[in-house]
Amino acid sequence: TAPPPPPPPPPQEETPKDREGKVERLKGEPNAEGRYELVIAEGFFRAEDDQRPFLETTVRCATGDEGRLVGPFGKAGKSKVAFPQGTSAAVGERLTLCLALGE
């Protein structure tokens, strides 16, 4: 008789990948250092995506500034990102929504 077949491999959990977006506009007035505390980001989500599970997720700028996703903006999938220390990011600059484990 043949040996029993090996058990199936455990299901692979999908590892979340970081999402790339960009600064669509700067909101409000700059602080005393010329840094903005709120930006509008585009590219993280499609219009039909629910952003609620991602609220408070870390967002990093190419400049190294770190903020948090605070909610959707409008109906086109854009997002509000708050930077408590402000950011020097410019319109069009790349942003990363940090979804990888350990972020």
C-alpha positions, 0 to 999 in steps of 0.5 A, a space after each residue: 500500500 502507498 503511504 498516505 499523501 502529505 497534509 495540505 500546506 497551511 493557508 498562506 496569510 496575505 501580508 499587507 503591502 504598503 500603499 503608495 500615494 501622493 500629496 494632492 494639496 496642502 490644507 490650512 495655513 503653515 505653522 511658524 516653521 512653514 510646515 503644514 499639519 494637514 494634507 490631502 493625499 490621493 492614490 491610497 484608495 479607490 473611490 469605492 474603498 472603505 477607509 475606516 479600517 485604515 484610520 490612524 495608520 502611519 503615513 510617511 513622506 519622502 521627507 521622513 515626516 510621519 503622520 496618520 490617516 485621519 479620514 476620507 476627503 470627498 468622494 474620489 478616494 482621497 484621504 486626509 493625513 494629519 502631521 502633528 509636527 507638520 510636514 514640509 512635503 510639497 504637492 505631488 510628493 510621494 507618500 507611503 501608507 504603512 501597512 506592512 507588519 510591524 508598522 
